Amino acid sequence: MTTVNAIYTGNLRTEATHLLSGTKLITDAPLDNQGKGEFFSPTDLVATALGSCMITIMGIAARTHGFNIDGATWKVTKVMANDPRRIGEIIVELTFPPNQYTDQQKRVIEHITRNCPVALSLHPDLRQTVRIDYL
């Protein structure tokens, strides 16, 4: 079953529609690669997907194991490499609100950073650097 329909609209821009929800997503080539940079670039989406996947699976684990990560935030930094042009590294910085996480809960969180579906789907040459701050 198709998940997304998309169209190239010209000027290095695409528009994708998520079929289940009807939500639209527009991408642009980045400024450093002939684009306008007015929307996420495709490589921005890859980096964002990694952080979003981690926090979503952590939310599932928190619900399953009876703890709370509400208010957790993350930011991603995408580092491009050349020859060939590709993502060389994604840095994910996770910040968890004050919650007195146990050592076991921290181990669950840290395990997920290496084992969420997106992390496991990316090429092993792409460095995934994760920093976690428990407030």
JODAUR-V462309 format. One record per residue. RES is the residue in three letters. SS is DSSP state (@ for helix, = for strand, . for the rest). NEAR is the number of other C-alpha atoms within 10 Angstrom. Layout:
res	ss	near
RES	SS	NEAR
RES	SS	NEAR
This chain:
res	ss	near
MET	.	4
THR	.	7
THR	.	9
VAL	=	13
ASN	=	12
ALA	=	13
ILE	=	11
TYR	=	12
THR	=	10
GLY	=	9
ASN	.	11
LEU	.	16
ARG	=	20
THR	=	18
GLU	=	15
ALA	=	16
THR	=	16
HIS	=	14
LEU	.	13
LEU	.	9
SER	.	8
GLY	.	11
THR	.	10
LYS	=	13
LEU	=	13
ILE	=	18
THR	=	22
ASP	=	22
ALA	.	21
PRO	.	18
LEU	@	11
ASP	@	8
ASN	@	12
GLN	.	11
GLY	.	16
LYS	.	16
GLY	.	16
GLU	.	13
PHE	.	16
PHE	.	17
SER	.	21
PRO	@	16
THR	@	17
ASP	@	20
LEU	@	14
VAL	@	17
ALA	@	22
THR	@	19
ALA	@	16
LEU	@	24
GLY	@	25
SER	@	20
CYS	@	18
MET	@	24
ILE	@	21
THR	@	14
ILE	@	17
MET	@	22
GLY	@	18
ILE	@	13
ALA	@	18
ALA	@	17
ARG	@	12
THR	@	9
HIS	@	11
GLY	.	9
PHE	.	15
ASN	.	18
ILE	.	20
ASP	.	11
GLY	.	10
ALA	.	15
THR	=	15
TRP	=	18
LYS	=	13
VAL	=	19
THR	=	14
LYS	=	18
VAL	=	16
MET	=	13
ALA	=	12
ASN	.	8
ASP	.	5
PRO	.	7
ARG	.	9
ARG	=	12
ILE	=	18
GLY	=	14
GLU	=	17
ILE	=	22
ILE	=	18
VAL	=	23
GLU	=	16
LEU	=	19
THR	=	17
PHE	=	17
PRO	.	15
PRO	.	11
ASN	.	12
GLN	.	11
TYR	.	17
THR	.	10
ASP	@	9
GLN	@	9
GLN	@	18
LYS	@	14
ARG	@	11
VAL	@	15
ILE	@	21
GLU	@	16
HIS	@	13
ILE	@	19
THR	@	26
ARG	@	15
ASN	@	14
CYS	.	19
PRO	@	15
VAL	@	17
ALA	@	19
LEU	@	12
SER	@	10
LEU	.	13
HIS	.	8
PRO	.	9
ASP	.	9
LEU	.	15
ARG	=	14
GLN	=	18
THR	=	14
VAL	=	15
ARG	=	12
ILE	=	15
ASP	=	12
TYR	=	13
LEU	.	10
